[in-house]
C-alpha cells in the first residue's frame, strides 16, 4: 500500500532551485539545516524525526527531502550529482530567506554539507558531519547493498540489520515505513539513477578534495558509530585530521544511524556544539 497523503513524512511544500520540495521546519532561533542520508526509502522525517523536536526547542530546524528523494520533485532528466544537490540545498536556504545556517549532514548528507561549505563558505556557520562521506574510500559491502537495493520488505529488513548495531532499536515499524516509501511510484527509477554501477563512482562524486577540506575555516563536529558497516570509521578519522577546526566523537556499540541508536546523546552533543556558536554570536553583538 502506498503512503497516504496524511503521512507524517509530508511537511509543507516550497519551491527550491526551481523544484517542488517537501520540507519540515519547526522552532525559532538560529537556523540549522538537516540533510538526510541516501538509503532506500529515506525521507527527512524518517531520518530526523527523533531529533527535530529536541533541536527545535532552541533553534529553527529545517529538514528538506533532497532533490529526487521522498516527496520532493524528481528531475525529468534523472541526472544527479554533488553539484546539483548542493544547488538544491542552497535553494532551500534562499527560498526561506536564510543567509547563514548550521548544517548537519548524515552520510550522503554529510558529503553535501561539506561540499556546500566549500562552495558557499559564507552560508555556513558550523558543520556537523555524522557517518559522513566526503572523502574517497573503497566502497563497503554495506553501502553497495544500500545503493543496490531492490524493493522488498525482506531486503529492507536485511538492510536495516546492516545499518544498525542493535536491531531492537531499528524495529519492524521503521522497516515497513522505509519499504513503503521505496515502492512509491517513481521512487525506484529515481533511486537507481542516483547511484548506478559501478557504485564506487558515487562515493567519489560525493568526495571533496583534501586541499579544499583543509582550507575550511568552520568549526566542525565529526560523529561516527564505531561499528558502522556502511561508511567506514576511517572516513571520519580522515575528516577529523583534515578539518583544521574539528572535533571527533565516536560512539561505541553503534552502527550507521547515530541519531537513532543514540538519539538523546546525539541531540545533546549537537545542541551543545551549536550553542557555543550562539553564545559567541551574542557576545559579538554586545561588543
C-alpha positions in Angstrom: 0.0 0.0 0.0 1.4 3.4 -1.0 1.9 6.2 1.5 -1.2 8.1 2.2 -1.4 11.9 1.8 -1.8 12.1 5.6 1.7 10.6 6.1 3.8 12.4 8.8 6.6 12.4 6.3 4.8 15.2 4.4 5.6 18.6 5.8 4.9 21.7 3.6 5.9 22.4 0.0 8.2 25.1 -1.1 10.0 25.7 -4.5 13.8 25.5 -4.1 16.1 25.9 -7.0 13.1 25.5 -9.3 12.0 22.2 -7.8 9.0 21.4 -5.6 10.4 20.4 -2.3 8.9 18.7 0.8 10.1 20.4 3.9 9.7 20.1 7.7 10.5 23.2 9.7 10.0 23.7 13.4 11.1 26.0 16.2 12.6 29.5 16.3 16.1 30.9 16.6 19.4 30.2 14.8 18.6 28.1 11.8 20.0 24.6 11.4 19.6 22.6 8.1 19.4 18.8 8.4 20.5 16.9 5.3 19.4 13.3 5.3 21.3 10.2 4.0 20.8 8.2 0.8 19.4 4.9 2.0 16.4 3.5 0.1 13.1 4.8 1.3 14.7 7.7 3.1 12.9 11.0 3.8 13.8 13.9 6.0 11.2 12.7 8.5 12.3 9.1 8.6 15.9 10.2 9.1 15.4 13.0 11.6 12.0 12.6 13.3 13.6 11.7 16.7 15.9 14.7 16.6 13.8 17.6 15.2 11.7 18.2 18.3 14.7 18.3 20.6 16.7 20.7 18.4 13.6 22.8 17.8 13.4 23.7 21.5 16.2 26.3 20.9 16.5 26.9 17.1 14.8 26.8 13.8 15.2 23.3 12.4 14.9 22.9 8.6 14.7 19.3 7.2 14.0 19.0 3.4 13.6 15.9 1.3 16.6 16.4 -1.0 16.1 16.5 -4.8 14.8 13.1 -6.0 14.2 11.8 -2.6 11.0 11.3 -0.6 8.2 13.7 -1.5 10.4 16.2 -3.3 10.3 16.6 -7.1 12.3 14.2 -9.3 14.1 16.0 -12.2 12.8 14.7 -15.6 16.3 14.1 -16.8 17.1 11.8 -13.9 20.6 13.4 -13.6 22.0 13.7 -10.1 25.4 15.0 -8.9 27.0 16.5 -5.9 26.8 19.9 -7.5 23.1 19.6 -8.3 22.2 18.5 -4.7 24.3 21.4 -3.3 22.4 23.8 -5.5 19.1 22.4 -4.3 20.2 22.8 -0.6 21.2 26.5 -1.3 17.9 26.9 -3.0 16.1 25.8 0.2 18.0 28.4 2.2 17.3 31.1 -0.4 13.6 30.4 -0.6 13.4 30.6 3.2 15.4 33.9 3.3 18.2 32.3 5.4 21.6 33.8 4.8 23.6 31.5 7.1 22.8 28.2 8.8 24.4 25.5 10.8 24.5 22.3 8.6 24.0 18.8 10.0 24.7 16.1 7.4 24.1 12.4 7.7 26.2 10.1 5.5 25.4 11.3 1.9 24.1 14.5 3.5 27.5 15.0 5.2 29.2 14.9 1.9 26.8 17.5 0.6 27.2 19.7 3.8 31.0 19.6 3.3 30.7 20.5 -0.4 28.2 23.3 0.4 30.7 24.8 2.9 33.5 24.6 0.4 31.5 26.3 -2.4 29.5 28.7 -0.3 31.5 29.2 3.0 29.6 32.4 3.9 26.3 30.4 4.1 27.6 28.0 6.8 28.1 28.8 10.5 29.1 25.4 11.9 29.3 21.9 10.4 28.1 18.6 11.9 29.1 15.5 9.9 27.6 12.2 11.0 28.8 8.9 9.5 29.8 11.1 6.6 31.1 10.6 3.2 33.1 13.4 1.7 36.4 11.7 1.3 37.1 8.8 -1.1 37.3 5.2 0.2 36.8 1.8 -1.3 33.0 1.2 -1.3 31.9 -1.1 1.6 29.7 -4.1 1.1 27.1 -2.4 3.2 27.0 0.7 1.0 26.9 -1.4 -2.1 23.9 -3.2 -0.6 22.1 0.1 0.2 22.7 1.7 -3.2 21.9 -1.5 -5.0 18.7 -2.2 -3.1 15.7 -3.7 -4.9 12.3 -3.3 -3.3 11.1 -6.0 -0.9 10.2 -5.9 2.8 12.8 -8.8 3.3 15.5 -6.8 1.6 14.7 -3.7 3.7 14.8 -5.6 7.0 18.1 -7.2 5.9 19.5 -3.7 5.1 18.4 -2.3 8.5 20.3 -5.1 10.2 23.4 -3.7 8.4 22.6 -0.1 9.3 22.1 -0.6 13.0 24.3 -2.2 15.7 21.3 -3.1 17.8 18.4 -4.4 15.7 16.0 -3.8 18.6 16.4 -0.1 18.1 15.5 -0.3 14.4 12.2 -2.0 14.5 9.7 -3.5 12.1 7.7 -0.3 12.1 10.7 1.6 10.6 11.3 -1.3 8.1 7.7 -1.0 7.0 7.9 2.8 6.7 11.1 2.7 4.6 9.8 -0.2 2.5 6.5 1.6 1.7 8.4 4.7 0.8 10.7 2.7 -1.5 7.8 1.4 -3.6 6.0 4.7 -4.2 5.5 5.4 -7.9 8.7 6.7 -9.5 10.9 6.1 -6.4 13.0 3.1 -7.6 13.6 4.6 -11.0 14.9 7.7 -9.4 16.9 5.9 -6.7 18.5 3.6 -9.3 19.5 6.6 -11.4 21.3 8.2 -8.5 23.9 5.5 -7.8 24.3 3.2 -10.8 27.1 0.6 -11.0 30.0 0.9 -10.7 28.9 2.4 -7.4 32.4 3.4 -6.4 31.8 6.4 -8.7 29.0 7.5 -6.3 31.5 7.6 -3.4 34.0 9.5 -5.5 31.4 12.0 -6.8 30.4 12.9 -3.2 34.1 13.4 -2.1 35.8 16.8 -1.9 39.5 17.4 -2.3 41.9 17.3 0.6 43.1 20.8 -0.2 39.5 22.2 -0.1 38.7 20.4 3.1 41.9 21.6 4.8 41.1 25.2 3.8 37.7 25.2 5.5 37.6 27.8 8.4 34.4 26.4 10.0 34.2 24.7 13.4 33.2 21.1 12.7 31.9 18.3 14.8 32.6 14.9 13.3 30.5 12.0 14.6 30.7 8.3 13.8 29.5 4.9 15.0 32.4 2.6 15.7 30.5 -0.5 14.3 29.3 1.4 11.1 29.2 -1.1 8.2 28.0 1.5 5.7 30.6 4.2 5.9 33.9 3.1 7.4 35.1 4.9 10.6 38.3 5.7 8.7 36.4 8.2 6.6 35.6 10.3 9.7 39.2 9.9 11.1 40.4 11.4 7.8 37.9 14.2 8.0 38.9 15.0 11.6 42.5 15.1 10.5 41.9 17.3 7.5 39.4 19.8 9.0 41.6 22.3 10.9 38.9 23.3 13.5 37.3 19.9 14.1 36.5 17.6 17.0 35.7 13.9 16.7 33.2 11.9 18.7 33.0 8.1 18.2 30.0 6.2 19.6 30.8 2.6 20.6 28.2 -0.1 20.1 26.7 2.0 17.3 26.2 1.4 13.6 25.4 3.9 10.9 22.4 5.7 12.5 23.8 7.5 15.5 20.8 9.8 15.5 18.5 6.8 16.0 20.7 4.4 18.1 22.0 7.1 20.5 19.3 9.8 19.9 19.5 11.6 23.2 23.3 11.7 23.4 23.4 12.7 19.7 21.0 15.6 20.2 22.8 16.9 23.4 26.1 16.7 21.7 24.9 18.6 18.6 23.0 21.2 20.7 26.0 21.9 23.0 28.2 22.3 19.9 25.8 24.7 18.2 25.0 26.6 21.5 28.7 27.6 21.7 28.2 29.5 18.4 25.0 31.1 19.7 26.9 32.4 22.7 29.8 33.7 20.6 27.3 35.5 18.3 25.5 37.1 21.3 28.8 38.2 22.8 29.9 39.7 19.4 26.6 41.5 19.1 27.0 43.1 22.5 30.5 44.2 21.8 
